[in-house]
C-alpha cells in the first residue's frame, strides 16, 4: 500500500495501518516529520520514538531522507520477544524497513511520477473590519475609556483578510526512476528520486533529491557481499510557528482595518493602536523579508559480508555509516519592524554521524521433527554531533543577505558545542520448532551505554516466547474451514537510555564576570551530577491469537499486552537552596496495557473483488510511582500560559491540569469553580481537566477491483482524547489583549441583551486562567486516502511490462468537533511532556494528485 500514497515520508504511510501504532503530525509544514508511537508512552524524559532499522542499520537521523518508492516492506515489532534482541532503544518498539533489491533475470525499469495541488484542509473565520471595530468600541465602553477606539467606524473602508494574504494553493510533485536486475552472482537495484512540495503558506517549501543503490554479489560458494547506499540532499524554506510573532500568529491577530501596504507602497505598520497589547508584525512583510533555509545532506551506507562456513553455520559482519550535515541560514531584512536591529543574519553548521559494526554467527539445523535456529554476536555503535553558530546585525544593505556576516556592524557572540555517546552489546537468540507445531524462542542481550557511570553502564535484557500452531494438530484436520490457528505468549525486557550524554558527569559552563571595569570569562557548575543513574527497563507480557478461515480469506489477530517501565528517568525540581532548578533521577514506574484487534478479509473474489482490512486498538497508561509521590509539572504550553500538564501517581502521563470555568457572573466576567474550603481562587482550585490519551484508535481500508480498475478508500479514527488549544487563549479572549478575535466571539459575547453568551464581555478586567476553556474534544474520523487507478492492457507489448494511471487524494475530509485547523496535531516532540498541544500550528493540507506508473 505504500506506493499508492502521495506522501513525503515513510512514517506517514503507517497512519492507521497497523494496530498499536499511532502516527501524529507535528504540523502541516513541508518537510515536517511525523511522531510515531508503538503501544503508548513508555518514558517520561527519554524519547518515545521506536527504533528504526533500515537494511539492518539502526538509524539515528529518522526516515525523512528515504523515498517511500524505495521501500520494499515495513515490519513492525511490538512484543518483547521480537524487540528484545535489539536491546537498547527497543523498549518503544522496532520498525524494520527493507529497501528494494535486485532480482536475477531481465533488467527492469520502473518509473513513478505524480503531480498535484494542496490546499489548507480548513481555515478559521476571524472578525472582519466592522466586527473588529465593534469589539474595540465595546471594550472601550465597558472599561470606561475616555474616547471610543473608533469614533467613526464608517470612515474606515479597509477590510483585509490576512489569512488570504498568506495562504495559497500549492503544487506538489514526485518523480522516481528505478533500475533493477542481475544474475545469480550479481544483483542490483538503483533508483533516483526528486520530491518537491510548495507550502500552502507563502515562502515555505521543501525539495529533496535522492539516490539509492542496493548491490548483492555472490563472490563464490562461501563468500558474499552486500551494500546499501543512500545519498540525499534536501532544502527547506520554513517559518517559525507557535510563537508570538511568527507569520501565522501575526495574520491571526493583525487588525483587518489596516492594509498590507500604505500609500507609499511600503509595508503597513500594524502596531498603531494603543489598545493592542504586544507587538503586531505585518505577516506579509515577515514572509517576504525573512529567510529561514535548511540544507541537509545525508549519506547512509551499510556494507556487509557473509561467510558460509558450512551448510549449517555462517558468519556475517557489517560496517555502516549514517552521516548528515545540516546548514542553516537566516536573514531578516531591514524592512522588518518591531524595533529590532536593521537587518539580522545568522549561519550555523551541524554534523551528525553514527558508525555501526555488527558481527553475528548464525546456526541452522534440522534433525527429524526438530528445527533449531540460533544467532549470537557482538555489536557496537558510536554517535557524535558537532555544531557552530555565528551571526551579526545592523546591515547597511539587504543585498548580501546572510552570505557576508562581516557586513553587519553588530556581531552576535558565536557559539559551538557537541556531544558523543556509544553503546556496545552482546546478543544471542535460539529458536526451536518441534514438528511445525510447538515453537520456543529464547533471547538475551547485554547492553553497555556510555551515558551511565561506572557500575551502571551494563544491563541484561532477556525474553522468552511460546507458540502453538493448533491448526497443525491431527485432531484439527476435520475442521477444514479453519485454515490457521495459532496461540502465542511472550515475556521479556528491553532498555532505554533516555537521557542526554554527560548527565552523570559534573559539567561546567562559561559565564561572564565583572572584575573591576572589565568583563572576564569564568566557569561555573552547569548541573548536579548523578552517578547513580541507571537504565530504564520495560518488562512486557503479550498473549496473542491468530486465526485464519476459508483458506485465509478471513484472518483475525488478537493481542493483549501489559508493559511496566521501572526506574523512570525524569527531571526532578530542586529547592532554590540547591543552586540548580532541577536534576535527573530515576524516579518511579509507569504501565501501559492494551488490546489490539485486526481483521483482513476477501469477501468477494473473481472479476470483481473486494478486500477489506480493519484494525482497532486501545492503550491505557498509568503512572504507578513517582519520587516521594510528588507531582511533576511540564513546562508551559506556550502563549504565556503556565504549566497545564501534570504527572501524578495513579493517573496517565501528562494529563491536562488547570481551573474549571463556572460560567459568567452577572457582570459578564469569567467565574472559576472554588474546589477547596478557601474562599479565594488559587492554585489549590486546579484539577485534572482533560486527557491527551485516546480511548481507542482505528483504521479501515477497502479496496475494490474490477477488470483493470482499482478503487481504494482508507478511513482513520481516533476517539476519546482532548487537545490543549493554546490558540484560543490568544484569539477567543473577548478582545482582552486588543487583538483580532475569531468571528464566534463577535457573534456570542456577553452584553446586557445576551447574558447567556459563551464568551465574556470585552474588557481588560477579565481574568483568563489556564482552564478547561482551552481543552477541546479532539475525536475525529478522517477520510485519509482515496485512490482510483486504471491499469492499461499492455500484455501483448514486449517492450513494456506494466502501465497504470491513477488519481489520488490525501486527507480529504475530517469529521470532528475540534474548532481549529486539524485535531491531528502534537506541537512538541515525542520526548516532551506537553502532549497534544495546538499552539498556532501550521495547517494540515488536503492533497490531490494525478500520477503514472510505468514498468519496462
Long-range contacts (C-beta under 8 A, 24 or more apart in sequence): 1-701, 1-712, 2-68, 2-71, 2-74, 3-68, 3-69, 3-112, 3-853, 4-712, 4-785, 4-787, 4-789, 4-806, 4-808, 5-68, 5-785, 5-787, 5-808, 5-810, 6-114, 6-116, 6-172, 6-174, 6-808, 6-810, 6-847, 6-849, 6-851, 7-68, 7-810, 8-64, 8-68, 8-174, 8-195, 8-197, 8-206, 8-208, 9-33, 9-34, 9-63, 9-64, 9-66, 9-68, 10-63, 10-66, 10-68, 10-71, 10-74, 10-97, 11-36, 11-63, 13-68, 13-74, 14-74, 14-76, 14-95, 15-699, 15-716, 15-784, 16-615, 16-697, 16-698, 16-699, 16-714, 16-715, 16-716, 16-717, 16-784, 17-615, 17-699, 17-701, 18-76, 18-615, 19-557, 19-559, 19-596, 19-597, 19-598, 19-615, 19-616, 19-617, 20-76, 20-78, 20-559, 20-594, 20-596, 20-617, 20-619, 21-76, 21-93, 22-697, 22-718, 24-824, 24-825, 24-826, 25-822, 25-824, 25-825, 25-826, 25-844, 26-825, 26-826, 26-827, 26-828, 26-829, 27-241, 27-825, 27-827, 27-841, 27-842, 27-844, 28-120, 28-121, 28-200, 28-821, 28-822, 28-841, 28-842, 28-843, 28-844, 28-845, 29-199, 29-201, 29-204, 29-238, 29-239, 29-241, 29-842, 30-197, 30-198, 30-199, 30-204, 30-205, 30-206, 30-236, 30-238, 31-64, 31-197, 31-206, 31-234, 31-236, 31-238, 31-294, 32-842, 33-62, 33-63, 33-64, 35-826, 35-829, 35-830, 36-95, 36-830, 37-92, 37-830, 38-76, 38-78, 38-92, 38-93, 38-95, 39-78, 39-93, 39-561, 39-563, 39-592, 39-594, 39-619, 40-563, 40-592, 40-594, 40-619, 40-621, 40-693, 41-590, 41-592, 41-621, 41-653, 41-654, 41-835, 42-91, 42-92, 42-496, 42-536, 42-538, 42-563, 42-565, 42-590, 42-592, 43-91, 43-92, 43-496, 43-498, 43-536, 43-565, 43-568, 43-569, 43-831, 44-568, 44-569, 44-570, 44-587, 44-590, 44-632, 44-647, 44-653, 44-833, 45-498, 45-499, 45-568, 45-569, 45-570, 45-571, 45-584, 45-831, 46-496, 46-497, 46-498, 46-499, 46-536, 46-569, 46-831, 47-92, 47-498, 47-829, 47-830, 47-831, 48-92, 48-830, 48-831, 49-92, 49-830, 49-831, 50-92, 50-93, 50-94, 50-95, 51-83, 51-86, 51-89, 51-90, 51-92, 51-93, 51-94, 51-95, 52-94, 52-95, 52-97, 53-86, 53-94, 53-95, 53-96, 53-97, 54-97, 54-98, 54-99, 54-228, 54-300, 55-97, 55-98, 55-99, 55-214, 55-228, 55-302, 56-302, 56-304, 56-318, 56-320, 56-358, 57-228, 57-300, 57-302, 57-318, 57-320, 57-322, 57-356, 58-86, 58-89, 58-356, 58-381, 59-300, 59-322, 59-354, 60-322, 60-352, 60-354, 60-383, 61-298, 61-322, 61-324, 61-352, 61-354, 63-97, 64-234, 65-208, 65-210, 65-230, 65-232, 65-234, 65-296, 65-298, 65-300, 66-97, 66-99, 66-210, 66-212, 66-230, 66-232, 67-176, 67-191, 67-193, 67-195, 67-208, 67-210, 67-212, 69-112, 69-174, 69-176, 69-178, 69-191, 69-193, 70-99, 70-100, 70-176, 70-178, 70-191, 70-193, 70-210, 70-212, 71-97, 71-98, 71-99, 71-100, 72-98, 72-99, 72-100, 72-101, 73-97, 73-98, 74-98, 78-542, 78-559, 78-561, 79-465, 79-490, 79-492, 79-540, 79-542, 79-544, 79-559, 79-561, 80-463, 80-490, 80-491, 80-492, 80-493, 80-494, 80-538, 80-539, 80-540, 80-541, 80-542, 81-441, 81-443, 81-463, 81-464, 81-465, 81-490, 81-491, 81-492, 81-542, 82-490, 83-492, 83-494, 84-443, 84-444, 84-445, 84-461, 84-462, 84-463, 84-492, 84-493, 84-494, 85-427, 85-429, 85-443, 85-445, 85-463, 86-445, 86-494, 87-425, 87-427, 87-445, 87-446, 87-447, 87-461, 87-494, 87-495, 88-423, 88-425, 88-447, 88-449, 88-495, 88-496, 88-497, 89-495, 89-496, 89-497, 90-494, 90-495, 91-494, 91-495, 91-496, 91-536, 91-537, 91-538, 91-565, 92-496, 99-189, 99-212, 99-214, 99-228, 100-178, 100-180, 100-189, 100-191, 100-214, 101-180, 101-187, 101-189, 101-214, 101-216, 102-180, 102-181, 102-182, 102-187, 102-188, 102-189, 102-214, 102-215, 102-216, 103-180, 103-181, 103-182, 103-187, 104-181, 104-182, 104-183, 104-184, 104-187, 105-181, 105-182, 106-181, 107-179, 107-180, 107-181, 107-182, 108-178, 108-179, 108-180, 108-181, 108-801, 108-855, 108-856, 109-177, 109-178, 109-179, 109-855, 109-856, 110-176, 110-177, 110-178, 110-180, 110-853, 110-854, 110-855, 110-856, 111-175, 111-176, 111-177, 111-178, 111-852, 111-853, 111-854, 111-855, 111-856, 112-174, 112-175, 112-176, 112-851, 112-852, 112-853, 112-854, 113-173, 113-174, 113-175, 113-176, 113-851, 113-852, 114-173, 114-174, 114-806, 114-808, 114-849, 114-850, 114-851, 114-852, 115-171, 115-172, 115-173, 115-849, 115-850, 115-851, 116-171, 116-172, 116-173, 116-808, 116-847, 116-848, 116-849, 116-850, 117-169, 117-170, 117-171, 117-172, 117-847, 117-848, 118-169, 118-170, 118-171, 118-172, 118-197, 118-198, 118-200, 118-845, 118-846, 118-847, 119-169, 119-170, 119-200, 119-845, 119-846, 120-167, 120-200, 120-821, 120-843, 120-844, 120-845, 120-846, 121-811, 121-814, 121-821, 121-822, 121-843, 121-844, 121-845, 121-846, 122-814, 122-821, 122-822, 122-843, 122-844, 123-163, 123-167, 123-821, 123-843, 124-163, 124-252, 124-742, 124-819, 124-820, 124-821, 125-742, 125-743, 125-744, 126-161, 126-162, 126-163, 126-252, 126-256, 126-731, 126-740, 126-741, 126-742, 126-743, 127-256, 127-740, 127-741, 127-742, 127-743, 127-745, 127-746, 128-159, 128-161, 128-256, 128-743, 129-156, 129-158, 129-159, 129-160, 129-255, 129-256, 129-257, 130-159, 131-743, 131-746, 132-255, 132-256, 132-257, 132-740, 132-741, 133-257, 134-746, 135-734, 135-735, 135-741, 135-745, 135-746, 135-749, 135-762, 136-273, 136-275, 136-735, 136-738, 136-762, 138-735, 138-749, 138-751, 138-761, 138-762, 139-275, 139-734, 139-735, 139-738, 139-762, 139-763, 139-764, 140-275, 142-668, 142-761, 142-762, 142-763, 142-765, 143-763, 143-764, 143-765, 149-273, 149-275, 150-257, 156-257, 158-256, 158-257, 158-258, 158-259, 159-256, 159-257, 160-254, 160-256, 160-257, 160-258, 160-259, 160-260, 161-256, 162-250, 162-251, 162-252, 162-254, 162-256, 162-283, 163-251, 163-252, 165-251, 165-260, 165-283, 165-284, 166-201, 166-202, 166-247, 166-248, 166-251, 166-283, 166-284, 166-287, 167-200, 167-201, 167-202, 167-843, 168-200, 168-201, 168-202, 169-200, 170-197, 170-198, 170-199, 170-200, 170-205, 170-845, 171-196, 171-198, 172-196, 172-197, 172-198, 172-847, 172-849, 182-216, 184-218, 185-217, 185-218, 186-215, 186-216, 186-217, 186-218, 187-215, 187-216, 187-217, 188-213, 188-214, 188-215, 188-216, 189-213, 189-214, 189-215, 199-237, 199-842, 200-843, 200-845, 201-239, 201-247, 201-248, 201-287, 201-842, 201-843, 202-287, 203-237, 203-239, 203-247, 203-287, 203-288, 203-290, 204-237, 204-238, 204-239, 204-842, 205-236, 205-237, 206-234, 206-235, 206-236, 206-237, 207-234, 207-235, 207-236, 208-232, 208-233, 208-234, 208-235, 209-233, 209-234, 221-308, 222-307, 222-308, 222-309, 223-305, 223-306, 223-307, 223-308, 224-305, 224-306, 224-308, 225-303, 225-304, 225-305, 225-306, 226-303, 226-304, 226-305, 226-306, 227-301, 227-302, 227-303, 227-304, 228-300, 228-301, 228-302, 229-300, 229-301, 229-302, 230-298, 230-299, 230-300, 230-301, 231-297, 231-298, 231-299, 231-300, 232-296, 232-297, 232-298, 233-295, 233-296, 233-297, 233-298, 234-294, 234-295, 234-296, 234-298, 235-293, 235-294, 235-295, 235-296, 236-293, 236-294, 236-296, 237-291, 237-292, 237-293, 238-292, 238-294, 239-286, 239-287, 239-290, 239-292, 239-842, 240-292, 241-840, 241-841, 241-842, 242-638, 242-827, 242-839, 242-840, 242-841, 243-638, 243-840, 244-278, 244-279, 244-639, 245-279, 245-281, 245-286, 245-338, 246-286, 246-840, 247-281, 247-283, 247-286, 247-287, 248-283, 248-840, 248-841, 248-842, 249-730, 249-840, 250-280, 250-281, 250-282, 250-283, 250-286, 251-283, 252-727, 252-730, 252-731, 252-739, 252-740, 252-840, 253-280, 253-730, 253-731, 253-737, 253-739, 253-740, 254-280, 254-282, 254-283, 254-740, 255-280, 255-740, 256-740, 260-284, 266-335, 267-335, 267-337, 269-337, 271-337, 271-338, 273-738, 275-738, 276-737, 276-738, 276-739, 277-736, 277-737, 277-738, 277-739, 278-737, 278-739, 279-338, 279-339, 280-739, 281-336, 281-337, 281-338, 282-337, 285-335, 285-336, 285-337, 286-336, 289-332, 289-333, 289-335, 289-336, 290-330, 290-331, 290-332, 290-333, 290-336, 291-329, 291-330, 291-331, 291-332, 291-401, 291-402, 292-328, 292-329, 292-330, 293-328, 293-329, 293-330, 294-326, 294-327, 294-328, 295-326, 295-327, 295-328, 295-329, 296-324, 296-325, 296-326, 296-327, 297-324, 297-325, 298-322, 298-323, 298-324, 299-323, 299-324, 302-356, 312-363, 312-364, 312-365, 313-361, 313-362, 313-363, 314-361, 314-362, 315-359, 315-360, 315-361, 315-362, 316-358, 316-359, 316-360, 316-361, 316-362, 317-357, 317-358, 317-359, 317-360, 318-356, 318-357, 318-358, 319-355, 319-356, 319-357, 320-355, 320-356, 320-357, 321-353, 321-354, 321-355, 321-356, 322-353, 322-354, 322-356, 323-351, 323-352, 323-353, 323-354, 324-351, 324-352, 324-353, 325-349, 325-350, 325-351, 325-352, 326-350, 326-351, 326-352, 329-401, 329-402, 330-402, 331-398, 331-401, 331-402, 333-398, 334-395, 334-398, 335-398, 341-393, 341-394, 341-410, 342-393, 342-394, 342-395, 343-393, 343-394, 343-395, 343-396, 343-398, 343-408, 344-391, 344-393, 345-391, 345-392, 345-393, 345-395, 345-401, 345-402, 345-405, 345-408, 346-389, 346-390, 346-391, 346-392, 346-402, 346-405, 346-412, 347-389, 347-390, 347-391, 347-402, 347-405, 348-387, 348-388, 348-389, 348-390, 349-387, 349-388, 349-389, 350-385, 350-386, 350-387, 350-388, 351-385, 351-386, 351-387, 352-383, 352-384, 352-385, 353-383, 353-384, 353-385, 354-381, 354-382, 354-383, 355-381, 355-382, 355-383, 356-380, 356-381, 357-381, 360-427, 369-434, 369-435, 370-432, 370-433, 370-434, 371-431, 371-432, 371-433, 371-434, 372-430, 372-431, 372-432, 372-433, 373-430, 373-431, 373-433, 374-428, 374-429, 374-430, 374-431, 375-427, 375-428, 375-429, 376-427, 376-428, 376-429, 377-426, 377-427, 377-428, 378-424, 378-425, 378-426, 378-427, 379-424, 379-425, 379-427, 380-422, 380-423, 380-424, 380-425, 381-422, 381-423, 381-424, 382-420, 382-421, 382-422, 383-420, 383-421, 383-422, 384-418, 384-419, 384-420, 385-418, 385-419, 385-420, 386-416, 386-417, 386-418, 387-416, 387-417, 387-418, 388-414, 388-415, 388-416, 389-414, 389-415, 389-416, 390-414, 419-500, 419-501, 419-502, 420-501, 421-449, 421-450, 421-451, 421-497, 421-501, 422-449, 422-450, 423-447, 423-448, 423-449, 423-450, 423-497, 424-448, 435-472, 436-469, 436-472, 437-468, 437-469, 437-472, 437-473, 438-467, 438-468, 438-469, 439-465, 439-466, 439-467, 439-468, 439-469, 439-488, 440-464, 440-465, 440-466, 440-467, 441-465, 441-467, 441-490, 443-492, 447-495, 447-535, 449-497, 449-535, 450-501, 451-497, 451-499, 451-500, 451-501, 451-502, 451-503, 451-504, 452-497, 452-504, 452-533, 452-534, 452-535, 453-504, 453-505, 453-531, 453-532, 453-533, 455-531, 456-531, 456-532, 456-533, 456-534, 456-535, 459-495, 459-534, 459-535, 459-537, 461-492, 461-493, 461-494, 461-495, 461-537, 462-492, 462-493, 463-490, 463-491, 463-492, 463-493, 464-490, 464-491, 464-492, 465-489, 465-490, 465-491, 465-492, 466-490, 471-548, 481-549, 481-550, 482-547, 482-548, 482-549, 483-548, 483-549, 483-550, 483-551, 483-552, 484-546, 484-547, 484-548, 484-552, 484-555, 485-546, 485-547, 485-548, 486-545, 486-546, 486-547, 487-544, 487-545, 488-542, 488-543, 488-544, 488-545, 488-546, 489-541, 489-542, 489-543, 489-544, 490-540, 490-541, 490-542, 491-539, 491-540, 491-541, 491-542, 492-539, 492-540, 493-537, 493-538, 493-539, 493-540, 494-537, 494-538, 494-540, 495-535, 495-536, 495-537, 495-538, 496-535, 496-536, 496-537, 496-538, 496-565, 496-569, 497-535, 497-536, 498-536, 498-569, 499-533, 499-569, 499-584, 503-527, 503-529, 503-530, 503-533, 503-584, 504-529, 504-530, 504-531, 504-533, 505-529, 525-579, 527-580, 527-583, 528-574, 528-578, 528-580, 528-583, 530-583, 530-584, 530-585, 532-586, 533-569, 533-584, 533-585, 533-586, 534-567, 534-586, 535-567, 536-565, 536-566, 536-567, 536-568, 536-569, 536-586, 537-565, 537-566, 537-567, 538-563, 538-564, 538-565, 538-566, 539-563, 539-564, 539-565, 539-566, 540-564, 553-601, 553-602, 553-605, 554-599, 554-600, 554-601, 554-602, 555-599, 555-600, 555-601, 556-597, 556-598, 556-599, 557-596, 557-597, 557-598, 557-599, 558-595, 558-596, 558-597, 559-595, 559-596, 559-597, 560-593, 560-594, 560-595, 560-596, 561-592, 561-593, 561-594, 561-596, 562-591, 562-592, 562-593, 563-591, 563-592, 563-593, 564-589, 564-590, 564-591, 564-624, 565-589, 565-590, 565-591, 565-592, 570-632, 570-647, 572-627, 572-632, 573-632, 585-627, 587-625, 587-626, 587-627, 587-632, 588-623, 588-624, 588-625, 588-626, 588-627, 588-649, 589-623, 589-624, 589-625, 590-621, 590-622, 590-623, 590-624, 590-653, 591-621, 591-622, 591-624, 592-619, 592-620, 592-621, 592-622, 593-619, 593-620, 594-618, 594-619, 594-620, 607-706, 607-707, 608-704, 608-705, 608-706, 609-704, 609-705, 609-706, 610-702, 610-703, 610-704, 610-705, 611-701, 611-702, 611-703, 611-705, 612-700, 612-701, 612-702, 612-703, 613-699, 613-700, 613-701, 614-698, 614-699, 614-700, 614-701, 615-698, 615-699, 616-696, 616-697, 616-698, 616-699, 617-696, 617-697, 617-698, 618-694, 618-695, 618-696, 618-697, 619-693, 620-652, 620-693, 621-652, 621-653, 621-693, 622-650, 622-651, 622-652, 623-647, 623-648, 623-649, 623-650, 623-651, 623-652, 623-653, 624-649, 625-649, 632-833, 633-657, 634-832, 634-833, 634-834, 635-833, 635-834, 637-724, 637-726, 637-827, 637-834, 637-837, 637-839, 638-726, 638-827, 638-837, 638-839, 638-840, 639-726, 639-727, 639-729, 639-730, 639-839, 641-726, 641-729, 641-770, 641-774, 642-770, 643-770, 644-724, 644-770, 644-774, 645-724, 645-833, 645-834, 645-835, 646-688, 647-833, 648-688, 651-688, 652-691, 652-693, 653-833, 653-835, 654-692, 654-833, 654-834, 654-835, 655-688, 655-690, 655-691, 655-692, 656-688, 656-689, 656-690, 656-691, 656-692, 656-722, 656-724, 656-772, 656-775, 657-686, 657-687, 657-688, 657-689, 658-686, 658-687, 658-689, 658-769, 658-770, 658-771, 658-772, 658-775, 659-685, 659-686, 659-689, 659-769, 659-770, 659-771, 659-772, 660-685, 660-687, 660-689, 660-771, 660-772, 661-771, 661-772, 661-773, 664-750, 664-755, 664-757, 664-760, 666-755, 667-761, 668-750, 668-751, 668-755, 668-757, 668-760, 668-761, 668-763, 669-760, 669-761, 669-763, 669-765, 669-766, 669-767, 670-760, 670-766, 670-767, 670-768, 670-773, 672-769, 672-771, 681-769, 686-770, 689-771, 689-772, 689-775, 690-722, 690-724, 690-772, 690-775, 691-720, 691-721, 691-722, 692-721, 692-722, 692-723, 692-724, 692-835, 692-836, 693-721, 693-835, 694-718, 694-719, 694-720, 694-721, 694-779, 695-719, 695-720, 695-721, 696-720, 708-790, 708-791, 708-792, 708-793, 709-788, 709-789, 709-790, 710-787, 710-788, 710-789, 710-790, 710-791, 711-787, 711-788, 711-789, 712-785, 712-786, 712-787, 712-788, 713-783, 713-785, 713-786, 714-783, 714-784, 714-785, 714-786, 715-781, 715-782, 715-783, 715-784, 716-781, 716-782, 716-784, 717-779, 717-780, 717-781, 717-782, 718-778, 718-779, 718-780, 718-823, 718-824, 719-779, 720-779, 721-777, 721-778, 721-779, 721-836, 722-775, 722-776, 722-777, 722-778, 722-836, 723-775, 723-776, 723-777, 723-778, 723-818, 723-820, 723-823, 723-825, 723-836, 723-837, 723-838, 724-774, 724-775, 724-834, 724-836, 724-837, 724-838, 725-774, 725-775, 725-776, 725-818, 725-819, 725-820, 725-838, 726-774, 726-837, 726-838, 726-839, 726-840, 727-820, 727-838, 727-839, 727-840, 728-773, 728-774, 728-776, 728-819, 728-820, 729-768, 729-773, 729-774, 730-840, 732-759, 732-773, 733-766, 733-768, 734-759, 734-760, 734-761, 734-762, 734-763, 734-766, 735-762, 736-762, 736-763, 736-764, 736-766, 736-768, 776-817, 776-818, 776-819, 776-820, 777-817, 777-818, 778-816, 778-818, 778-823, 778-836, 779-816, 779-817, 779-818, 779-823, 780-814, 780-815, 780-816, 780-818, 780-823, 780-824, 781-814, 781-815, 781-816, 782-811, 782-813, 782-814, 782-815, 782-824, 783-812, 783-813, 783-814, 784-810, 784-811, 784-812, 785-809, 785-810, 786-812, 799-856, 800-854, 800-855, 800-856, 801-855, 801-856, 802-853, 802-854, 802-855, 803-852, 803-853, 803-854, 803-855, 804-852, 804-853, 804-854, 805-850, 805-851, 805-852, 805-853, 806-850, 806-851, 806-852, 806-853, 807-848, 807-849, 807-850, 807-851, 808-848, 808-849, 808-850, 808-851, 809-846, 809-847, 809-848, 809-849, 810-845, 810-846, 810-847, 810-849, 811-844, 811-845, 811-846, 811-847, 812-846
